[in-house]
Amino acid sequence: MENVEIENIAFDSIEYWFKEGHFHRVRAVLNSRIGPRTLVTQAEIAFDKANARLRNRYGDPSAHKVDYVTEFIVVVREATWIVDHSAVTVKYEGVGRTNEDLFTLTMQERTKR
């Protein structure tokens, strides 16, 4: 366990991935809950903050999508930027049946084609 802050966003956990003997990906995760008097969760705020900062720094994302899932309307928002030989993705998965949502920030090496 470590306290992780990226772009002034405090994450609950961080994962380091290795592939073929070298560092390949880092994934930071923030879980939050909707509760009494909560209209916007910490995960949603974090997505908006990271999305705005990445847009300011790198321009419009290379890929962007918003999906609406039925069954209490779960919103999934995702944006990816290609920066040199890396891909940076922010993803927000909205509140569902559990009243919990999720924000992830993933930075990974781009695969060679």
C-alpha positions in Angstrom: 0.0 0.0 0.0 1.2 3.5 -0.8 -0.5 6.9 -0.8 -0.6 7.9 -4.5 -1.3 11.3 -5.9 -1.2 12.1 -9.6 -2.3 15.5 -10.8 -3.4 16.4 -7.3 -5.8 13.5 -7.3 -5.5 11.0 -4.4 -5.9 7.4 -5.6 -6.9 4.4 -3.5 -4.4 2.1 -5.2 -1.8 1.8 -7.9 -0.9 -1.2 -10.0 2.4 -1.6 -11.8 2.4 -4.0 -14.8 5.4 -5.6 -16.4 5.6 -7.4 -19.8 8.5 -9.4 -21.2 10.8 -8.3 -18.5 10.2 -4.5 -18.6 7.8 -1.9 -17.2 4.7 -1.8 -19.4 1.8 0.0 -17.6 0.7 1.8 -14.5 -2.9 2.0 -13.4 -4.2 4.2 -10.6 -7.7 3.5 -9.2 -10.1 5.7 -7.2 -13.3 4.3 -5.8 -16.1 6.5 -4.3 -19.7 6.3 -3.2 -22.7 8.3 -3.7 -24.4 9.0 -0.4 -26.7 11.4 1.4 -26.3 14.9 0.0 -23.8 13.7 -2.6 -24.7 14.8 -6.1 -21.2 14.4 -7.7 -18.8 11.8 -6.4 -15.0 12.0 -5.9 -14.4 9.7 -8.8 -16.5 11.9 -11.2 -14.7 15.0 -10.0 -11.4 13.3 -10.5 -12.3 12.3 -14.1 -13.4 15.8 -14.9 -10.2 17.3 -13.4 -7.8 14.8 -15.2 -9.7 15.1 -18.5 -9.4 18.9 -18.4 -5.7 18.9 -17.5 -4.9 16.3 -20.2 -6.9 18.3 -22.8 -5.1 21.4 -21.8 -1.7 19.7 -22.1 -2.2 17.5 -25.1 -5.3 18.8 -26.9 -8.3 16.8 -27.8 -8.0 13.0 -27.1 -7.2 10.6 -29.8 -10.3 8.6 -28.8 -13.3 9.5 -26.7 -16.5 7.7 -25.9 -19.5 7.9 -23.6 -21.7 4.9 -23.0 -25.0 4.8 -21.2 -25.8 1.4 -19.6 -29.4 0.7 -18.6 -30.4 -0.7 -15.2 -30.2 2.5 -13.2 -28.3 4.4 -16.0 -24.6 3.8 -15.5 -22.5 6.2 -17.4 -19.1 5.2 -18.7 -16.9 8.0 -20.0 -13.4 7.3 -21.4 -10.8 9.4 -23.2 -7.3 8.4 -24.5 -4.4 10.5 -25.6 -1.4 9.2 -27.6 1.7 10.9 -26.3 5.0 9.9 -28.0 5.2 6.1 -27.4 2.6 6.0 -24.7 -1.2 6.0 -24.3 -2.8 7.8 -21.4 -6.4 6.9 -20.7 -8.9 8.2 -18.1 -12.1 6.3 -17.5 -15.1 7.0 -15.3 -17.6 4.2 -14.5 -20.7 5.7 -13.0 -22.7 4.6 -10.0 -24.7 1.4 -10.4 -26.6 -0.9 -8.1 -23.9 -0.7 -5.4 -23.9 3.2 -5.2 -20.2 3.0 -6.0 -18.3 4.4 -8.9 -14.8 4.1 -10.3 -12.2 6.4 -11.8 -9.0 4.9 -13.4 -6.0 6.6 -14.9 -3.9 4.3 -17.0 -0.5 5.1 -18.6 0.9 2.4 -20.8 3.4 1.7 -23.5 1.8 1.6 -26.9 2.0 -1.7 -28.7 4.1 -1.8 -31.8 2.3 -2.7 -35.1 
